[in-house]
């Protein structure tokens, strides 16, 4: 006598068992995320781009916050895209366990002190130095007020730019990309998409419209692609710490917006980006050579489930790590 057992997948718990939009998202989480990240942001930015802050074909004025209309015109689209897309896809594809893992990286703040020094001191100092060769001798010491604005500016950037982008690009997309393609493959995919996401903003005052030269978005894209390599290395070497990714990202923005207007008063945005791009390209090239393209990612992890814990030897995390 032969016993047979019928194996029935639990409905709604596997991608193969789902239909409709949720099934597509569950089977193709990365494609779904990138589609939502770009699509939702670009749709939300259309009014701002068409307004007097951009192409000027729609008489719609966005209110200013802290002297800029970008908080009301650009930030909502940023929140809807990477952040909103990552939340939707994680909730549909992975459910509550996936959401806990996704949110859990936000609490991986207990890493070695030198990573914080890198994000808060070393990288800003390198950014300042990168502009010196292009300043034409017009370099001035920042005022005490500018230095005092660094911390408030950093906090504002953390809760605007940082939290709108990094939970999507680094927290959601990067681990999945590395699990499929390794460190180098993930960098080759994520960097160009991250750059592409910004491109419509060059039709607004965010990108200097209408005075920006056509080469400026190209240089910015090169900077984004190469700086993404640095971001991946830090993310991996800190045990996938999202706080460090946030600080590294917004530390660049904050240094430029807070110190550069006083230090380099005659420097244009396009010239500034040239120095940044050269510096980030050199850093990316060094990291790719030194790590042989791994960028801190252990290829052996690709044979494990994507939600497998990061090896303890690569991380020092806090008490909230149980939310992984």
C-alpha positions as CSV (number, residue, x, y, z in Angstrom):
1,X,0.0,0.0,0.0
2,X,1.3,3.4,-0.9
3,X,0.4,6.5,1.1
4,X,0.2,9.7,-0.8
5,X,0.0,13.2,0.8
6,X,-1.4,16.1,-1.1
7,X,0.6,19.2,-0.5
8,X,-1.6,22.3,-0.6
9,X,0.0,25.7,-0.5
10,X,-1.7,28.1,1.9
11,X,-3.7,30.5,-0.1
12,X,-2.3,34.0,-0.2
13,X,1.0,33.1,1.4
14,X,3.1,32.3,-1.7
15,X,3.6,34.4,-4.8
16,X,2.4,31.4,-7.0
17,X,-0.9,31.3,-5.1
18,X,-1.8,34.9,-5.7
19,X,-3.6,36.6,-8.5
20,X,-4.2,40.1,-9.6
21,X,-2.0,43.1,-8.7
22,X,-0.9,41.6,-5.4
23,X,0.4,38.5,-7.2
24,X,2.4,40.6,-9.6
25,X,3.9,42.6,-6.8
26,X,4.8,39.4,-4.8
27,X,6.4,37.8,-7.8
28,X,8.3,40.9,-8.9
29,X,9.0,43.0,-5.8
30,X,12.0,44.9,-7.3
31,X,10.3,45.8,-10.5
32,X,7.2,46.8,-8.6
33,X,9.2,49.0,-6.2
34,X,11.2,50.8,-8.9
35,X,8.0,51.4,-10.9
36,X,6.2,52.8,-7.9
37,X,9.2,54.8,-6.7
38,X,9.7,56.6,-10.0
39,X,6.0,56.7,-11.0
40,X,4.5,58.0,-7.8
41,X,7.3,60.7,-7.4
42,X,7.1,61.9,-11.0
43,X,3.3,62.1,-10.9
44,X,3.4,64.1,-7.7
45,X,6.1,66.4,-9.0
46,X,4.1,67.4,-12.1
47,X,2.3,70.3,-10.5
48,X,5.6,71.7,-9.1
49,X,7.3,71.4,-12.5
50,X,4.5,73.0,-14.3
51,X,4.2,75.8,-11.7
52,X,6.2,79.1,-11.8
53,X,8.8,77.2,-9.8
54,X,9.5,75.2,-13.0
55,X,8.2,75.5,-16.6
56,X,5.7,78.2,-15.6
57,X,2.7,76.9,-17.6
58,X,0.5,76.6,-14.6
59,X,-0.2,79.5,-12.2
60,X,0.1,77.5,-9.1
61,X,2.2,78.8,-6.3
62,X,3.5,76.5,-3.6
63,X,3.9,78.0,-0.1
64,X,7.4,78.5,1.2
65,X,8.8,76.8,4.3
66,X,12.1,77.9,5.7
67,X,12.5,80.1,2.7
68,X,12.0,77.4,0.1
69,X,8.9,76.1,-1.8
70,X,10.6,72.7,-2.3
71,X,9.4,71.4,1.1
72,X,5.8,71.7,-0.2
73,X,6.5,71.0,-3.9
74,X,9.2,68.3,-3.9
75,X,9.1,66.6,-0.5
76,X,5.6,65.0,-0.9
77,X,6.6,63.3,-4.1
78,X,9.8,62.0,-2.5
79,X,7.8,60.6,0.3
80,X,5.3,58.9,-2.0
81,X,7.9,57.4,-4.2
82,X,10.8,55.5,-2.5
83,X,9.2,55.5,0.9
84,X,5.7,54.8,-0.1
85,X,6.7,52.3,-2.8
86,X,8.9,50.3,-0.4
87,X,6.0,50.2,2.2
88,X,3.5,49.0,-0.3
89,X,5.6,46.3,-1.9
90,X,6.9,45.1,1.5
91,X,3.4,44.9,2.9
92,X,2.0,43.0,-0.1
93,X,5.0,40.7,-0.8
94,X,6.3,40.0,2.7
95,X,3.5,40.9,5.1
96,X,4.0,41.9,8.7
97,X,7.3,39.9,9.1
98,X,8.7,41.8,6.1
99,X,7.6,45.1,7.5
100,X,9.3,44.3,10.8
101,X,12.6,43.6,9.0
102,X,12.2,46.7,6.9
103,X,11.6,49.0,9.9
104,X,14.2,47.1,12.0
105,X,17.1,48.4,10.0
106,X,16.2,51.9,11.1
107,X,17.1,51.0,14.7
108,X,20.6,49.6,13.8
109,X,22.3,52.6,15.3
110,X,24.9,50.9,17.5
111,X,27.9,50.7,15.2
112,X,31.5,51.5,15.8
113,X,32.1,55.2,16.5
114,X,34.4,55.7,13.5
115,X,31.5,55.1,11.1
116,X,29.7,58.1,12.6
117,X,33.0,60.1,12.4
118,X,33.1,59.1,8.7
119,X,29.6,60.3,8.0
120,X,29.6,63.4,10.1
121,X,33.2,64.6,9.9
122,X,35.3,62.9,7.2
123,X,32.9,63.0,4.3
124,X,31.8,66.6,4.9
125,X,35.5,67.6,5.2
126,X,36.2,65.9,1.9
127,X,33.3,67.6,0.3
128,X,34.5,71.0,1.4
129,X,38.0,70.2,0.1
130,X,36.7,69.0,-3.3
131,X,35.5,72.5,-4.1
132,X,38.8,74.2,-3.4
133,X,40.4,73.7,-6.8
134,X,37.3,75.2,-8.5
135,X,36.9,78.2,-6.3
136,X,39.1,80.5,-8.3
137,X,40.7,81.8,-5.1
138,X,37.3,83.1,-3.7
139,X,37.3,81.1,-0.5
140,X,36.0,82.5,2.8
141,X,35.7,81.2,6.3
142,X,32.1,80.3,7.3
143,X,30.6,82.3,10.1
144,X,29.7,81.1,13.5
145,X,26.0,81.2,12.5
146,X,26.7,78.8,9.6
147,X,28.4,76.3,12.0
148,X,25.5,76.7,14.4
149,X,23.1,75.8,11.7
150,X,24.8,72.5,10.9
151,X,23.0,70.5,13.5
152,X,19.5,71.9,12.9
153,X,20.1,71.5,9.2
154,X,21.1,67.9,9.6
155,X,18.0,67.1,11.6
156,X,15.8,68.7,9.0
157,X,17.5,66.8,6.2
158,X,17.2,63.5,8.2
159,X,13.5,63.8,8.5
160,X,12.9,65.1,5.0
161,X,15.4,63.9,2.4
162,X,16.8,61.0,4.4
163,X,13.6,59.3,5.5
164,X,11.9,59.9,2.2
165,X,14.6,58.2,0.2
166,X,16.8,55.7,2.2
167,X,14.1,53.4,3.4
168,X,13.4,52.7,-0.3
169,X,16.8,52.8,-2.0
170,X,19.0,51.2,0.6
171,X,16.6,49.5,3.1
172,X,14.3,47.9,0.6
173,X,16.0,47.7,-2.8
174,X,19.7,47.2,-2.0
175,X,19.4,43.9,0.1
176,X,17.3,42.3,-2.6
177,X,19.6,43.5,-5.4
178,X,22.6,42.2,-3.7
179,X,20.9,38.9,-3.0
180,X,20.4,38.4,-6.7
181,X,23.4,40.2,-8.3
182,X,26.0,40.7,-5.6
183,X,27.6,44.0,-4.6
184,X,28.8,45.1,-8.0
185,X,25.6,44.1,-9.8
186,X,23.5,45.9,-7.2
187,X,25.6,49.1,-7.6
188,X,25.3,48.9,-11.4
189,X,21.5,48.8,-11.2
190,X,20.6,51.0,-8.2
191,X,22.9,53.9,-9.0
192,X,21.4,54.7,-12.5
193,X,17.9,54.3,-11.2
194,X,18.6,56.6,-8.2
195,X,20.0,59.1,-10.6
196,X,17.1,58.8,-13.1
197,X,14.6,59.4,-10.2
198,X,16.0,62.9,-9.8
199,X,16.0,63.9,-13.4
200,X,12.5,65.5,-13.7
201,X,13.5,68.0,-11.0
202,X,15.9,69.6,-13.4
203,X,12.8,71.2,-14.9
204,X,12.3,73.1,-11.7
205,X,14.2,75.5,-9.5
206,X,15.5,72.4,-7.6
207,X,17.8,71.8,-10.5
208,X,18.4,75.5,-11.4
209,X,15.8,75.7,-14.2
210,X,15.9,77.6,-16.5
211,X,19.5,78.6,-16.1
212,X,21.1,75.2,-15.6
213,X,23.4,74.0,-18.4
214,X,22.4,70.8,-20.1
215,X,25.5,69.1,-18.7
216,X,24.5,69.6,-15.1
217,X,22.0,66.7,-14.9
218,X,24.6,64.5,-16.6
219,X,27.3,65.4,-14.0
220,X,24.8,65.0,-11.2
221,X,23.9,61.5,-12.5
222,X,27.6,60.6,-12.5
223,X,27.9,61.8,-9.0
224,X,24.8,59.8,-7.9
225,X,26.0,56.6,-9.5
226,X,29.5,56.8,-8.0
227,X,28.4,58.0,-4.6
228,X,26.0,55.1,-4.5
229,X,29.1,52.8,-4.5
230,X,30.3,54.5,-1.3
231,X,26.8,54.2,0.2
232,X,26.7,50.5,-0.5
233,X,30.1,49.9,1.1
234,X,29.1,51.8,4.3
235,X,25.7,50.1,4.4
236,X,27.2,46.6,4.2
237,X,30.2,47.2,6.5
238,X,27.9,48.6,9.3
239,X,25.6,45.5,9.3
240,X,23.0,47.2,7.1
241,X,22.6,50.2,9.4
242,X,20.0,52.5,8.0
243,X,20.9,55.4,10.4
244,X,24.4,55.4,8.9
245,X,23.1,55.4,5.4
246,X,20.8,58.3,6.4
247,X,23.6,60.3,7.9
248,X,26.0,59.7,5.0
249,X,23.4,60.8,2.5
250,X,22.1,63.9,4.2
251,X,25.6,64.9,5.5
252,X,26.5,65.7,1.9
253,X,23.3,67.7,1.4
254,X,23.6,69.5,4.7
255,X,27.3,70.5,4.2
256,X,26.6,72.0,0.8
257,X,23.4,73.9,1.7
258,X,24.8,75.2,5.1
259,X,28.5,75.9,4.5
260,X,29.0,76.4,0.8
261,X,27.0,79.7,0.3
262,X,29.4,81.5,2.7
263,X,32.6,79.5,1.9
264,X,32.3,79.6,-1.9
265,X,30.1,82.6,-2.7
266,X,31.0,82.9,-6.4
267,X,30.8,79.1,-7.2
268,X,27.9,77.9,-9.3
269,X,26.0,74.7,-8.7
270,X,27.4,73.2,-11.9
271,X,31.0,73.8,-10.8
272,X,30.3,72.5,-7.4
273,X,29.0,69.2,-8.8
274,X,32.2,68.8,-10.9
275,X,34.4,68.7,-7.8
276,X,32.0,66.4,-6.0
277,X,31.8,64.0,-9.0
278,X,35.5,63.8,-9.4
279,X,36.0,63.0,-5.7
280,X,33.2,60.4,-5.6
281,X,34.4,58.7,-8.7
282,X,37.9,58.3,-7.3
283,X,36.4,56.9,-4.0
284,X,34.2,54.5,-5.9
285,X,37.0,53.3,-8.1
286,X,39.2,52.6,-5.1
287,X,36.5,50.7,-3.3
288,X,35.7,48.6,-6.3
289,X,39.3,47.7,-6.7
290,X,40.1,47.1,-3.0
291,X,36.9,45.0,-2.5
292,X,37.1,43.3,-5.9
293,X,33.6,44.5,-6.5
294,X,32.1,43.0,-3.4
295,X,31.6,46.3,-1.6
296,X,31.4,44.7,1.8
297,X,28.8,42.1,0.7
298,X,29.6,38.4,1.4
299,X,28.8,36.4,-1.8
300,X,28.0,33.4,0.4
301,X,24.9,35.1,1.7
302,X,23.3,34.8,-1.8
303,X,22.8,31.1,-1.0
304,X,20.9,31.9,2.1
305,X,17.3,33.2,2.4
306,X,17.2,37.0,1.9
307,X,15.9,37.5,5.5
308,X,18.8,35.5,7.0
309,X,20.5,37.5,9.8
310,X,23.6,39.5,9.1
311,X,26.6,37.7,10.6
312,X,27.3,38.9,14.1
313,X,30.9,39.6,13.3
314,X,29.9,42.4,10.8
315,X,27.7,44.4,13.1
316,X,27.2,45.9,16.5
317,X,23.6,46.7,16.9
318,X,21.3,48.0,19.5
319,X,18.6,46.6,21.7
320,X,16.0,47.2,19.0
321,X,17.7,44.8,16.6
322,X,14.9,42.3,17.5
323,X,12.8,44.2,15.0
324,X,14.8,42.9,12.1
